[in-house]
Structure formats: C-alpha cells, structure tokens
Amino acid sequence: MEKRYFAESELIINADGSVFHLHVKPCQLADKIILVGDPGRVGLVASHFDTMECEVESREFHTVTGSYKGKRITVVSTGIGCDNIDIVLNEMDALANIDFNTRMEKDDKRQLEIVRIGTCGGLQPYTPEGTFICSVKSVGFDGLLNFYEGRNAVCDLQMERALLNHLGWTGNMCAPAPYVIDADKELVERIAKDDMVRGVTVACGGFFGPQGRRLRVPLADPRQNEKIESFEYRGLRITNFEMESSALAGLARLMGHKATTCCMVIANRLTKKSDTGYKKHIDDLIKLVLDRI
C-alpha cells in the first residue's frame, strides 16, 4: 500500500519542528500518556515523577514528559471538551506515526496507551461523590466521531439504537446523533482492577443544558436526565456525565491506540450533592493510574 503524504495545510509543523497546537516535538512524546483537562493538574501529576525530561506550554496545552518508577510517561492537559480531544489525539498520533522530515506515514506504527484522569457527575445511587469510575463504554453526545470514516465499524450500533429509542430522539433532526464506543478492554482491566466502578459514561457537548442543568434558559427536554438514568442495555446502566471520554475512546480505536477514561465523581445528580473540595482527593486517583499505566 502506498504511503500517504501529508501537506503543510493538513499537518502544520512549527519552525522548531514541533506540532502546531501542542508545540511538542516527536522525540518528546512517551508511549504512555496521561491526559488531564486542567493545565494546573499537569504539575500535580508530574510532581510524582522521579525525573522530568521536558516541559512545554502552549495555550491550554501543558505537556510534561518524565519518568515514574522506570516508566517514561507524558502528561498533557487538553482543556475542556471533545473538540480539544480531537486536536490532542490527532497531533499525538502525528507525533508518533508521521515522519516530520518527509511528511510521510511511518512504516512501523507506535501504539500509544492513553488514560484520561478527570472529574464527573454521578448518575446512579452507587456513584456518590468520591467514587472512581473507569469508563468501559462511552456515549458521545458531541458528534465528533461522526465526521470520521469507519465510525460504524468500531461503535456499538445496537446500543446506539436502543438509546435513541429510549430518549425519544429517533427522527428528531434537532437531537444529537450519539455514538457508543468501547474503551480498550485490556487497559480497563489493568487500570480499574477491583477498586473502581466500571461504568458507561456520557460525554456531553456542554456543562449546562447538555447535562440537564437549567439556569435561565429552559431545557428542550426537562426529562432528559431522568431518561438517561433509567436507561438499561444488557445489564449496563449509564453511570456518569463528563465531556471528553467518547472522543478519546473513539479516535484511539480508529488510530490503533489504547485508551480509557478514569474520573472521580464530584457531584451526584440524583442526590443533588457536590464536593467542591475534591482537589485534595484527586491525587489518590492520579497515583493509582500512574502505578497501573
């Protein structure tokens, strides 16, 4: 098969040889990667490193590569939302699998292991504040994967249809076209072990209306969260809301990488309770992931 050439307009490389948004060079990316939303959380993850190799900051993207117990790890902040995951995943894959000198796809592909550490809202009685949830499946309300060829081959189409019917979105041109994607099974087994809830995570395109929060603007479907919480498919229930897991799992699958998302619940939408002091507990999740990645 003929190798692809990537034009300057499609893969933008900075004058110093780094990729456009991240400003990271190919040699600075490890095979094991932790993603966080908050740029400030990169320092918290990196504080556990035994050595630090490089640090790069560009916009909301803060990157540190170092070593932890003999493992070379890169931690990158993505900011909020699946649109930023699209940028980060594509640029990391380019760093790993495109020759920046020739702009040609490499013969030997690197498979990256990627774990997102974040926060989320719990949707079930068994996901109170402080629960660690590892996403076995993610439901994308963001629509991102629908722009890529091959999405049907990697998605759970039967679960998608069941969810559409349950929500009453079939035939509604104004409703999202959700996709359902599995996280990498081996990575989930290794990261979740027996002390995390293995959940189904909905990744939303916003924090307020898309997650059923009403402030001054009324919601199109005031019963949306009630429907999501009651949905069951082959013994699976939707456990939590966040904003990135579907794009991460979906793009990683299409690119040949391994990925999952681990979140700590900081608010439970059923009990209407939240923990604003969660930051002192998130470090426990970080240490678990660092040990297991």
N, C-alpha and C positions, 0 to 999 in steps of 0.2 A: 504493500500500500504506500502510495506517495505521501511523503511527509508534508505537513502544512506549513506555509509561510505566513507570518502574522505582520500585517502592515503597520506602519507607525501610528495610524489613526485608530487601530484596533487595540494594540498593546503599546501604551505610552510609557517610554523609558526616559527617566530624567538624565540630565547631562552627566551626573556622577555614577550612572549605571544602576540606579535604584528604580523600583517600580513606582508609578505615578503617585498614587494616593498614600500608600504606606511609607514610602521613602526607604524601604528595606531593600538590601541587595541579596542576590541569590545565596551567597555564602553565609548570610546572617540568619537564615531560616532553619530551625531544627525540624526533625521529623515528628516530634511530639509537641503538640501545641495546645495551649490553654487560651480560650477566648473569654474575655470579660466585657461587660458593657461600659462600665465606668472607667475612664482613664486613670482615676485615682486608685483604683483597685489593682492596677498593674504593679504598683510599688508594694502592695501588701503581699501579692503572690511572690514577687521577686525577693522579698525580704527573707524568704525561706531558702533561697538559692545558696549553694556553697560557694559558687563563683559567678561573676557576671561578665559576660563576653562583650555585649554591646547594648546600647540604649538609643532609641530613635523616637522622636516625637514629630508628628505632622497632623494638624487639625485635631480631630478626636481620636486619632490613631496613635497610640503609645505602645511601643514594642520594646521588650527586653528579652534577650537570649542569654541563658546561663546554664549552669549545671546543678542538679539536685540529686544527691545520693548516686552519683555516677551516670545520671541520665541527662542528656542535653535537651533542654526544653525552651521553647519560645512562648512568651505570654504576650497577647495582643489585645488592646481594647478596641471595640467595634463601634462604640456609641449605641444608640437605641434604634432598633427596627430591622426588618428583613432587607430593606434597601441597602443598609450598610453591610449586612452579611453578604449580599451579592458582590459588593466591592471587595471585601476582605477575602472571601473564598476564591474568587476569580484571580485576584492578584497573588495570593499564596500559591495557588495551583500553577500560575505562570512562573513564579519564582522556582518552583520545584521541577517543572516539566517542560519549560521552554528555554532554549539556549538564547540568552540575551545578546550574544555577539552575532549569531546568524539569523535570529528571529525564526528559527525552525523548531518544530516539536522534537523533543529528545527521543532517542530510541528506547532508552531504559527509563522507565517511569518510577518516580518515587511515590510511595503511598504514605500519606500523612495520617496521623492519629490526632483527632481534634476533639477536645471536650470543652463545652461552654459551661462556665460557672456563673450563675445568676440568681436573681430573686423572682418570685412569682406569687400569684394569688391562688390559694387553695379553693377547690370547688366541691369537696366531699367532706363528710363528717370525720373521716380518718386522715385528713390532711390539715391539721391545725397549724397555727404559727409555730415555726421551728422545725417542721418536717422537711427532710431531704427527699426530693423526688428526682429519680433518673428517668428520662423520657424514653420509653420503649417505642412509642409511636408519637408522631406529631401531626397535628391537623393545621394546615396552613389556610388561614383566612386572608392572607396577604396577597395571594395570587401570583407570587413571583415565579414559581416553578412552571406555571402555565406558559411562560414565554420560552421555554427550552424544549427542544426535541427530545423525545424519549421519556417524558414525564409519565405517560401511561404505563410504560414497561416497568417502572420502579415504584409505582404507587399502588395502594390497596383500593382498587376501584369499587369493589363491593361495599367496603365500609364507607367510602365516599357517598355512594348512592343511598345507603341506609341513613346516613347523617342528613343528607339533603332532604329526604322524605320526612325525617323526624322533625327537622326545623321548619318544614313547610316552605323551603326555598326553591323547590323544583318549578321551573318555568318562570321564576321571578327574575326579570332582567336586571333589577337593581341590587340583587343579593350577590355576595361573593361566590366564586366558584372554588370551594375548598378542595384541597388535596390532602391525602393521608399518606405518610411516608414512615417506614420503619427506620429506627436507628440501627447502627451496626450491632448485631447480636453478641459477638464476642466481646466487643468493647463494653457493652452494657453489663454483661456477666462480670467482667473484671472490675468495673468501676462501682457498680451498685452493690455487688456481693449480697449480704443478707441484712444490711442495716440501712437501706434506702427503699422507699416506696417505688415500685416500678410502675410508672404512670403513662397516661395518654395526655399529651399537652396540646392545648390550642394556642397557636401563635397568632396574635391579632395585629391588625394594621394600625392600631392606636391604643391609647391607655384609657380613654374615657368612653365614648359611645361604643366603639367596637368591643369593649369588655363589659358593656352593660351598665356603665356609670352614667347617671344623669346629673348634670348640674343645671344650667339654664336652658339648654336646648333639649326638647323631648326626644325620646328614642323612637326609631322606626318600629321596633318590636320590643315593647317593655317586658315581654316574657322570654326573651332570648336566653338569658342565663338559666332560667328555670328549665327550659328545654334542653340546654347543654348539660346541666347537672343530672337530668333524668335519662339521658341517652345511654343505652347499653348495647353493646355489639359483641356477641360471642364471649360473654363474661367480662368484657372490658368496659370501664367507665372513664369518662374524661375527668382527670384529677386536678388540672391546674391551667391557668392562663399565664402566658408571658408573650414575648414579642419577637423572638428570633429562631426558635428551635426548628421550625419547619424548613426554612430556607437553608439552614446549616445541614440538616439531615438529607434534604433533597439534593442540594448541589454536591455534597460529598459523595452521595451514591452515584450521581451521574459522572463525576470526575474520577471515581475509583478510590476514594479515600474512606477512612473510617471515622464516624462522628457520632456523638450523643450530647445531650444537654443534662446538666445536674443543677437543680435550683433549690433554694431554701424558701419555704413558704413564709412570707412576711405579713400576709393578710388572708383571712378566710372569709369568702364572700357569703357563706351560709350563716356564720355566726356574727358577721359584721364587725369582727375584731381585727386589729392590726398591731404589729410590733414595730414601732419607729426606732427602737434601739437595736435593730437586728445586726448592725455592722460589727458589734463585738462578738457575734456568733458565727458570722460567715467564714471566719478564719478556720473554724473546725472543718467546714466543707472543703475549703482550699487544701488543707493538709491531707484529707482523705484522698482527694483527686491526685495530688502530687505523688503520694505514695503508690497509687494504683495505675497511673497512666504509663 
